[in-house]
Amino acid sequence: MDGSSARRRRLALLVLCVTMFMSMLDNVIVNNALPRIGQDLHAGISGLQWIAEGYSLVYAALVLTGGALGDRYGRTRVFRLGLALFTAGSALAALAGTLGVLVGARMLQGVGAALLTPGSLALLRHVFTDERERAGAIATWSGVSALGLSVGPVVGGPMVEHLGWASVFWINVPIGAAGLLLAARVLPDIPPRPRRIDLGGLALSATGLALLVYALVEGPSRGWTDARVLGCGAAAVVLLLAFLALELRLAEPMLELRLFRDGALGGALLSGFMVSFGMFGALFFLPLMMQGTLGWSPAAAGYAGLPMTAMLVVAAPLSGRLTARYGPRPPLVLGLALCAAGLGGLALYGDHARYPEYLWTLFTMGLGMGLTFTPVSIAVMMRVPPAQTGMASAAINTLRELGGVLGIAVLGAVLTDRLTGSLTAALHRLGVPPDAVGPIADAPTGALHGGGPGAAAALPGPVRDAVDGAFIDGIHLAVLCGAAALAVTAVLVAVLLGRARPVGPGDADAAGRQPRPAVPVGAHQA
């Protein structure tokens, strides 16, 4: 094996892993900064949701189009453009002085991530042609992606405390610049292939998702019977159904829905979606509880995530070996079950719980997440022909990101609705007027009275206790709903993958030679 060629492959893997790590990191690193952002920019819970959703929503809406653009104009070229936009969006977010500018910058980051991530796995497959090397590279890439999600809270907390919330965005700028320089030298130029861009699917899916998230985020504060909320929700359903109908009719769809006819593929994609649904929701709201209700510092809240990070580091390579030996079913089902147990376990503890008491939930969730990332990627990529790798990679990332979008929106709606109801009843007993409920409910975000750690401390004692109790009550209901959804998914995936043939490293080459009959492929892809 030529030494320079091997070195070039290692450098290419480094670029793809680092950029993927950065895009995954950005999903969660901002979470520990949210209370400080709420304080500085006077944002309530719904405003902070939009900071997270601005990135995830744009990513989920555009990542499929990013895959198609990569096929049409060259995957390496689109990858570099995405990295440049992501880096520019990070700098703009760090300089933002208003909530609107910050949300807009997050959306620009989402555009960049949507362009760079679909080509990442496809480039990886092009660089590593040997089946065993490719399997190891995919496992490394998947593990690094999972690590980005787990390291975010640990790194973000100390950075926010010592360097300010803008630092969680500045960190991307030098990494992105270095990645651009290295990518220009080591990534291969893959020839583009003619492909029609599904503009109709893009318009329907992006608009439908945006309206759905708007209805879910604004529903608790405006009221579920509000005309705007109901109208957006109804329009979202119509547009998303139209999107599905359109995709089934097109010869070159943005999302190949026929992939879901294969039980193994459908189960793997469902796993990725639901893990993000439950875990992103938890990772969004736990820092608010730790800093706003429990009064922890950002650094302490960040360090609290170390057990989850440690288990992800352990579980990611373990899941690759388990998948190679037994197929994706055992690690996926076990991982989903552990995520459900850990998330549901958080509901056992209130605002007086000590960290060692619920430490086991963090270990359990980290182990569960680590077990699911690699088998999802391997199961999908080993069961599609090379012509579909860009689309399949985009489908994985779309469903993971969409799971996170809906997890924050749905579980956030559950939390906010329960919080508002419980707090309204408690404040009524204390004689507080109903029109004060909204501002008081934002105390855990740090938006009230410009407070620092535990902004609710500025409130009178009985009112502060009511806020803390209502917020914990909302958190408990949200995590139980997430845990129930994950438990049901574990059962479904066990059934869907029950009869699927185990997928091992040797399937990579087989998939390259001929597509499996279980995956219907259009004539343009054969």
N, C-alpha and C positions, 0 to 999 in steps of 0.2 A: 504494500500500500504506500503510495506517494506521501511523504511527510508533509509537504506544503499543502497538499489536498486535504489531508486529515486535519491540519491546523485551521485551514479555511472553514471546514465543516464545523469545528468546535467554536470558532468565532461566530459563524452564522447562527449556531444554536444559542450562543451567549446573547447575541442581539435579539433574537426572537423571544428568548426567555425573559430578558430584562424588560423589553417593551411590553410584553404581556403581563409581567409582574406589575409594572407601573400602571397599566390600565385597570387591572384588578384591584390594586392597592387603592386607587382613587375612588373606588366604590365605597370604601369603608373608612379610609384614613380621616375623612372629613367628619365622621360621626362624633369623635371626641371633641372636635372644635365647635360643634353646634351650639352648646350653651353659651360659649364666649361670643360666637357670631350673633346669637339672639340678643345678647346684652349690648353689643356694639352697634348692631344695625336695627335694633328694636323689632325683632321678628318673633312672632308667636309660633305655636306648634305647626300650624299650617304653612307658615312661611319657611320654617326649617324643613318641612317635608318637601317643599318645592326645590330647595337647594340640593337635596339628594335626588329627587325625581327629575330635575332638569337634566342631569347627566344621564341617568338610567333610561329615561323615556326616549330621549333623542337617540341614544345608543340602540335601544331595542327596535326603534322604528326604522333606523337606517342601516343596520348591520347587514341585512339581507341584500340591500342595494349595494352596499360596500363590496360584498362578494361578487355581485354581477359586474360592477365596475372594474374589479380586479381582473376578472376573466376577459373583459373587453379591451381594457387599456393596458394591461400588464400588471400582474400582482405585485411585483417589486415596486413599480412606480406608484401605485395607489397606496401601498404600505408606507412608503416614504412621505407621501402627501399627508396621510393620516397622522403620522408621527409629528410632522411639522405643525399641523393644526392643533393637535393635543398639547404640544409644548407652548404654543402661542396662547391657547385658552387657559393654561395653567398660570402663565404670567399675568394675564388679564384678571383672573380670579384673585390672585395675590394682591393686586392693586385696587380691587373693587372697594368703593366707599359706600355703596347703597345695595339694598337687597336685590333690586332689579338688575343691576350690573353684574352682581355675583351669579344670579341665576342664568343670565345670558352667557357669562363666561363658562359656566358649567355645561351649558348646552353646546358651546363650541368644543369643549373637551369631548363631549359625547359624539360629535360629528367626527373628530379625529380618531377616537377609539373605534367607531363603527367602520372606518376605512382601513385601519391597520390590523385589527384582530382577525377578520376572515382570511386574509392572506397569510397569516402567521403559521397556521397549521398546514396549509397547502404548500407553503415554501419549505416547511420542515420535511414534508413528504418528498419534495423534489430534491432537496439537498441530500437526504439519507436514502440511498437506493437499496442498500443491503437490508433485508427484512429484519434481522436481529438488531442492527444498529438503529433502524427506524423505530422499532418497538421501544428500545431504551430511550431514544430521543423524545418520543411521544410521552413516555412515562415521566421523564424529567420536566418537559414542558408543562404537563398537567400538574405535576407537583408544585412547580414554581407558581403557576396560576393560583392554585389553592393556597399557597403560602402567602401570596399577596393579599388575599382576603383576610387571613388570620393575623398577619403582621401589622396591618393597618392600625387597629386600635392601640396596639402596644407602642408603636412608633409615634402615632399621632398625639397621644396624651402628653408625654414629656415635651414634645415640640411645641404644643400649644401653650403649656405652662411656662416654658422658659423663653420661647421665641415669638409667641403670638400666633393667632390662628392663621395668618397669611403664610406661615412657614410650611403648612401642609400642602400648599400649592407651589411655593418656590422650589421645593425639593424636586419637582418634576422637571424643572427647566434645564439644569445641567445634565441630568440623565438623558433627557430627550435630545439635547444638542449633541452629546457624545454618541447616542444611538444613531442619529442621522449621519454623522461622519463615518461611523463604522459600517453602517448599512450600505453606504455608497461603495465601499471597498470589498465587502465579503459576500453580499447577497447576490445570487445569480439573477440574470434577466430572463424571466420566463416569457416566451412569445405570447402575445395576446391571441385570443381566438374570437371570431365574430359572435356576438351575443346581443340580443335585443334587451334593452333595459325596460323592465316592467314598471312604467311610470304610473299606470292605473293602480297596480297593487301597492306601490309606494304611497300614493295619495290616500287610498282607502285605509291602509293599515296605520299610517302615521296619524291621520286625523282621528280615526276611531280610537286608537290608544290614548291620544291626548285628551279627548273628550271623556273617556272612561276614567282616567286618572283624575281629571278635574272634578268629576262628579264624586268620586270616592274621597278626595281630599277635602273638598268644600262641603260635602254633605253634612257632616257632624256640626259644623258651625252655622251654616245657612239653614239647616233643617232638610230632612230627606224628602219632604213634600214641596220644597221650594221649586218654583217653575223652572228656574235655570238649571238646577241640579237634575230634575226629572227630564228636562229636555235634552241635556247633554248625555245622560245615561241612555235614554232611548235612541238618540242619534248614534251613539257609540255601538250599540247592539246591531243596528241596521247596517252601519258601515263595515263592521267586522264580519258580519255574515256575508255581505256583498264581497268582501275581500276573499273569504274562503271559497265562495262560488266562482269568482274570477280565476283564482289560482288553479282550481280543478279543470278549467277549460283551456288554459293556455298551454302551448307547446313548450315554452320556456318560462315557467313561473318563477316568481321571486322566492317562494317557499314551495318545495316539492312535497306536497301533502301525501303523495302516494308512498313516501318513505314509511309512513305510520302503519301501512298494511303489514309490515314485517314486525312481528311481536317483539323481537329483541331490540330493534331500533326504536320502536314506540316506547317500550319500557325504559330504555336508556335515556331517551330525550325527556320523558316524563319525570324521571329521577332528577335530572339536572334542573328542570323547572321547579320542582317542589322543594328541593334542598335550598335553592335560592329564595323561594317564597318564605320558608320558615326562618332561615338563618339571617337573611338581610333585614327582615322585620325586627328580629331580636337585636341584631347589632345596631340598628338605628335607635331603638328606644332605651336600651340598657344604659348607654352613657347619660341620657337625660335623667334617668332614675338615679344613677350613682352620683352625678354632680348636682342635680337640682333637688332631689328628695333626700338623699343620704348625706349630701354636703361634702362629697369627696373632691379632691383636686383633680384636674385633667390628667396629671401624671399618674396618680393613684388609680384612676379609672382605666388608664391605659395599661398599667402593669397588671391589673386584674385579668387581662386577657392572655397573659403569658401561658397559663395551662392549656388554653385552647390552641395556641400557636405550637406548643411543644407536641401536643398530640397530632396535629396536622403534619408536622415534620416526620413523626414516626409512622403515621398511617399512610401517607401518600406513596412511599416506595413499597410498603407492605401490600397495598391494594393492587399495585401493578403485578407483583408476583402472584397474588391470589387469582387475579384475572387471567394471567397466562396459564395457570395450572387448572383452575376450576371453571373458567368462564366468568362473565360479569355478574351473574345472578347472585352468588353468595355475598360478595362485598357490597353490592348495591342494596340488597334487602337488609343486611346487617347494618349498613351505614344509615339507611333511612330510619330503621327502628331505634338506633342509638340517638339520632338527632331528635326523634319524637320524644324519647325518654328524657333526654337532657333538657329540652325546651319545656316540656310539661313539668319537670321537676322544679323549675323556677317558680311555679305557682305555689309551692309549699312554703315560701319564705316572704315575710313582710318587710316593713321599713326598719325593723329592729333586729333583723337577722345579721349575724356576723359572717364575714367572708368565708372562714373555714367550713361553715355549715353547708353552704351551697357550692363549694369548690368542685364537688363531684359532678355537678351539672356542666361545668365548663370543660372538664376532662372528657365527659361523655359526648358533648356536642362537637368538640374538636376531633375526637376519634371518628365520629360518624361522618363529619364532613370530609375528612381525609380519605375515608374508604370509598367515597362516591365519585370524586373528581376523575381519577384516572380511568376506571372502568367505563364511564360514560364516553369519554373521548375514544378509547380503544374500541369499544363495541361499535360505535358509529363509523369510525374511520376504517375499520377492518371489514365492514359489510357493504361498502359502496365502491363502485368502480372509480378509477382515477378522474374521469371527467366530472364526477360529482363531488370531488373533495372540497372545492371551494364553497359550494352550496351547503354541503353537509357541515363544514366547519362553521359557516354563518348560522346554520340552524341551531347548532349547539349553543353558540354564544347568544343568539337571539332569545332562545327559550330560557337560558340561565338569567339573562338580563331582564327579560320580561317577568320572570318569576320574582326577581328582586323588586321591580317596579310595582307589581301587584301585591307583593308581600308588605312593602312599606305602606301602600295605599289602603289595602284591605285591613291589615292588622292595625294600621293607624286609625282607620275609621272605627274599628271595634273599640280601640283604646279611648279615642276622643269621645265617642258616643257614651261609653260607660263612665268616663271621667266627668263629663258634663252632667249626666244624670245624677250620679252619686254626689257631686259637689253642689248641684242645685238643691238637692234635698237637705244636705248637711248645712248649707248656708241659710236656707229657709228657717231651719230650727234655731240658728244663731241670730236671726233677725236681719240678715244682710239682704239688701234689695236685689231682685233678679238681674237688673242690668249690670251689676258688678261681677256676675259670674264669669263672663268671658275674659276680662282682664286678669282676674284672679287665677283662672285656669291656666294662664300662660306662665305662672310663677316658676314651674320646674324648668322652663327653657332659659331662664335668666333675663327674660324681656321685661319683667316687672320691676319698676323702681331702679332699673340699672344695676341690679344686685350682682354680686360676684358669685362664688360658690354657694349654692343653696340660696337663690334669690328669694325663696319663700320665707327665709328668716326675717325679712323686713316686715312681714305681716304680723298681726296680733297672734298670740299663742293659739287660741281656739281655731282661728281661721287657718293658720299654718297647719295644724293637725288635720283639719278637714281637707286641705289641698293634698297633703301627703297621703292620707288615707284613700282619697278618690283616685289619685294617680296610681297608687299600688293596686287598687281594685281594677283599674283599667288595664294595667300591665298583666295582671293575673289572667283576665279573660282573654286578652290578646294571645298570650303564649299558649294557653290551653287550646284555643282555636287553631293555632299553628301546629301544635303537637298532634291534634286529632287529624289534621289534613295529612301530615307526614306519616302517621300510622296507617291510615287508609291507603296511601300511596305505596307503602311497603308491601301490603297485601296484594295490591294490583300488579306491582312489578314482579312479585314472586310468581303470580299466575301467568303474566305475559311472557316472562323469560323461562317458564317452567319446561317448555318443550324445545327451547332454542338450543342449537348445538353450541357447545363451549367455543369461545373465540380465543385463539392463542396467537402468538407472534407469527406463526407460519401462515396465518390467514392474510397477512398484509400483501404478500406476493400473489396469493390466489385472487384476492380482490383486484389486483392490478391486471391479471390476465383475463378475467371474465367476471361480469357481475353475477351475483347470486340470483336465482330465479325469484327469491322472496322479495327482492327489491325491484318493483316495476320501474322501468327506465324509459323515458320518451325516446323517440327515434333520433332526436338531435343529440342524445347522450350515449347512444349505443356504440 
